[in-house]
Amino acid sequence: MSGRVDSEAPAAIPRPDGAETADPRDEAPDSRDEATAPRDETGTAPLTPSGTAPGEDDHDGSHDLAEVARRARWTAGGAGALLALAGLAAALLRLTGSAPALVGCAYAVGAALCAPASLLGLRGHTRRALWLMVAGVMVMALGDQFD
C-alpha cells in the first residue's frame, strides 16, 4: 500500500452544508459556452438550433410545425380525393366499354380505398391515408392487368 488516494473521484462530493457539488463530466455534450457557440456569417450573434439568430424571424415558415402539419393534411386529403375521382371515372369508362367487368370493379375498389384515405388525411392521419392510397392504386393497377 503506497497510501495514495484513488485517481477516480466520486461523481458527487458531499459538502459540509449538505449540498452536493455537480460533476463537470455530467454536462451535456451539446452545451457550449458563449465562446464556442456557432455564430452567424458576421461572427457576432450566436445561432439558435434552427440556424437563425435569436432575434431573427424565420420568414419562410418551414420551421412552424403547425403549418407543416396543415400542409400534410391538405396534401393527403387532396391526393386521396383526386385518386378516388380518377378511379371512379376509370371504373365508369371501363364498365361502359368492352373491357371485362373485373377491370371496372378493380378500379371501383381502388377508388373505394382512396376515398376514406382522403378523409383520414384531412383528420390528420396522414400515414394511414398514404397506405390506403398506395393500396388503392395497387388494386387499380392490378385490375388494369386484366384488360
Kinemage of the C-alpha trace (Angstrom):
@kinemage 1
@onewidth
@group {chain A} dominant
@subgroup {mainchain}
@vectorlist {calphas} color= white
{ca met a 1} P 0.000 0.000 0.000
{ca ser a 2} L 1.522 3.266 -1.076
{ca gly a 3} L -1.015 5.435 0.748
{ca arg a 4} L -2.169 7.159 -2.487
{ca val a 5} L -5.793 8.048 -2.933
{ca asp a 6} L -7.744 6.766 -5.890
{ca ser a 7} L -7.362 8.821 -9.043
{ca glu a 8} L -11.073 8.483 -9.774
{ca ala a 9} L -13.163 10.931 -7.761
{ca pro a 10} L -16.751 10.085 -6.820
{ca ala a 11} L -19.483 11.514 -9.046
{ca ala a 12} L -20.769 13.926 -6.391
{ca ile a 13} L -18.725 15.085 -3.432
{ca pro a 14} L -20.814 15.894 -0.366
{ca arg a 15} L -20.220 19.328 1.103
{ca pro a 16} L -20.379 20.130 4.805
{ca asp a 17} L -23.627 22.109 4.397
{ca gly a 18} L -25.421 19.043 2.907
{ca ala a 19} L -25.475 20.195 -0.757
{ca glu a 20} L -23.667 18.194 -3.394
{ca thr a 21} L -21.357 19.654 -5.984
{ca ala a 22} L -22.088 18.892 -9.597
{ca asp a 23} L -19.699 16.732 -11.513
{ca pro a 24} L -18.364 18.603 -14.573
{ca arg a 25} L -18.479 15.343 -16.535
{ca asp a 26} L -22.291 15.341 -16.245
{ca glu a 27} L -22.660 18.340 -18.554
{ca ala a 28} L -24.446 17.669 -21.808
{ca pro a 29} L -22.038 17.336 -24.719
{ca asp a 30} L -24.025 19.952 -26.693
{ca ser a 31} L -23.857 22.615 -24.020
{ca arg a 32} L -21.412 25.253 -25.137
{ca asp a 33} L -20.423 28.438 -23.516
{ca glu a 34} L -20.693 31.772 -25.272
{ca ala a 35} L -17.171 31.494 -26.706
{ca thr a 36} L -17.690 28.203 -28.550
{ca ala a 37} L -21.307 28.680 -29.706
{ca pro a 38} L -21.860 28.684 -33.502
{ca arg a 39} L -22.102 32.193 -34.928
{ca asp a 40} L -23.831 33.822 -37.894
{ca glu a 41} L -21.947 34.975 -41.010
{ca thr a 42} L -20.730 38.162 -39.360
{ca gly a 43} L -19.493 36.266 -36.322
{ca thr a 44} L -21.334 38.479 -33.871
{ca ala a 45} L -24.545 36.712 -32.815
{ca pro a 46} L -24.764 33.085 -31.675
{ca leu a 47} L -27.152 30.936 -33.691
{ca thr a 48} L -30.158 29.035 -32.366
{ca pro a 49} L -30.608 25.309 -33.210
{ca ser a 50} L -32.741 26.274 -36.223
{ca gly a 51} L -29.797 28.211 -37.676
{ca thr a 52} L -31.194 31.707 -37.139
{ca ala a 53} L -30.004 34.383 -34.782
{ca pro a 54} L -32.047 34.694 -31.566
{ca gly a 55} L -33.837 37.917 -32.583
{ca glu a 56} L -34.242 36.936 -36.206
{ca asp a 57} L -37.605 35.690 -37.505
{ca asp a 58} L -37.893 32.706 -39.815
{ca his a 59} L -39.904 34.206 -42.696
{ca asp a 60} L -40.308 31.109 -44.872
{ca gly a 61} L -42.382 29.281 -42.225
{ca ser a 62} L -40.617 25.968 -42.771
{ca his a 63} L -39.935 25.556 -39.057
{ca asp a 64} L -43.517 26.179 -37.998
{ca leu a 65} L -44.731 22.690 -37.125
{ca ala a 66} L -48.408 23.630 -37.241
{ca glu a 67} L -48.034 24.901 -40.793
{ca val a 68} L -46.180 21.752 -41.855
{ca ala a 69} L -48.910 19.553 -40.348
{ca arg a 70} L -51.619 21.625 -42.053
{ca arg a 71} L -49.901 21.221 -45.419
{ca ala a 72} L -49.577 17.468 -44.891
{ca arg a 73} L -53.275 17.159 -44.055
{ca trp a 74} L -54.353 19.147 -47.118
{ca thr a 75} L -51.942 17.251 -49.377
{ca ala a 76} L -53.148 13.855 -48.154
{ca gly a 77} L -56.789 14.916 -48.423
{ca gly a 78} L -56.357 16.344 -51.912
{ca ala a 79} L -54.375 13.385 -53.207
{ca gly a 80} L -56.896 10.906 -51.821
{ca ala a 81} L -59.815 12.789 -53.362
{ca leu a 82} L -58.039 13.091 -56.710
{ca leu a 83} L -57.203 9.377 -56.800
{ca ala a 84} L -60.746 8.443 -55.796
{ca leu a 85} L -62.244 10.589 -58.556
{ca ala a 86} L -59.785 9.263 -61.127
{ca gly a 87} L -60.527 5.671 -60.094
{ca leu a 88} L -64.266 6.286 -60.244
{ca ala a 89} L -64.001 7.840 -63.710
{ca ala a 90} L -61.848 4.964 -64.938
{ca ala a 91} L -64.303 2.436 -63.467
{ca leu a 92} L -67.202 4.079 -65.289
{ca leu a 93} L -65.260 4.206 -68.558
{ca arg a 94} L -64.190 0.545 -68.280
{ca leu a 95} L -67.656 -0.692 -67.325
{ca thr a 96} L -69.312 1.094 -70.263
{ca gly a 97} L -66.642 -0.082 -72.700
{ca ser a 98} L -65.663 -3.502 -73.992
{ca ala a 99} L -63.286 -4.272 -71.099
{ca pro a 100} L -64.044 -7.216 -68.789
{ca ala a 101} L -66.161 -6.408 -65.753
{ca leu a 102} L -63.281 -7.360 -63.453
{ca val a 103} L -61.302 -4.344 -64.670
{ca gly a 104} L -64.074 -1.886 -63.869
{ca cys a 105} L -64.625 -3.496 -60.476
{ca ala a 106} L -60.914 -3.235 -59.671
{ca tyr a 107} L -60.958 0.482 -60.450
{ca ala a 108} L -64.080 0.899 -58.306
{ca val a 109} L -62.488 -0.961 -55.381
{ca gly a 110} L -59.332 1.139 -55.736
{ca ala a 111} L -61.440 4.301 -55.708
{ca ala a 112} L -63.291 2.983 -52.664
{ca leu a 113} L -59.948 2.599 -50.874
{ca cys a 114} L -58.787 6.104 -51.817
{ca ala a 115} L -61.976 7.884 -50.721
{ca pro a 116} L -61.576 7.149 -46.985
{ca ala a 117} L -57.877 7.926 -47.361
{ca ser a 118} L -58.913 11.459 -48.241
{ca leu a 119} L -60.981 11.730 -45.073
{ca leu a 120} L -58.235 10.211 -42.929
{ca gly a 121} L -55.724 12.653 -44.382
{ca leu a 122} L -57.902 15.649 -43.590
{ca arg a 123} L -58.269 14.458 -39.999
{ca gly a 124} L -54.507 14.243 -39.555
{ca his a 125} L -53.932 10.511 -40.027
{ca thr a 126} L -51.630 11.114 -42.974
{ca arg a 127} L -49.594 7.925 -42.610
{ca arg a 128} L -52.672 5.701 -42.692
{ca ala a 129} L -54.053 7.754 -45.563
{ca leu a 130} L -50.860 7.222 -47.528
{ca trp a 131} L -51.032 3.452 -47.094
{ca leu a 132} L -54.685 3.376 -48.108
{ca met a 133} L -53.856 5.386 -51.234
{ca val a 134} L -50.990 3.030 -52.060
{ca ala a 135} L -53.297 0.025 -51.630
{ca gly a 136} L -55.980 1.662 -53.786
{ca val a 137} L -53.571 2.456 -56.618
{ca met a 138} L -52.131 -1.068 -56.435
{ca val a 139} L -55.621 -2.575 -56.774
{ca met a 140} L -56.292 -0.295 -59.761
{ca ala a 141} L -53.006 -1.291 -61.388
{ca leu a 142} L -53.665 -4.959 -60.756
{ca gly a 143} L -57.132 -4.661 -62.295
{ca asp a 144} L -55.658 -2.926 -65.311
{ca gln a 145} L -53.514 -6.001 -65.968
{ca phe a 146} L -56.662 -7.986 -66.777
{ca asp a 147} L -57.532 -5.666 -69.657
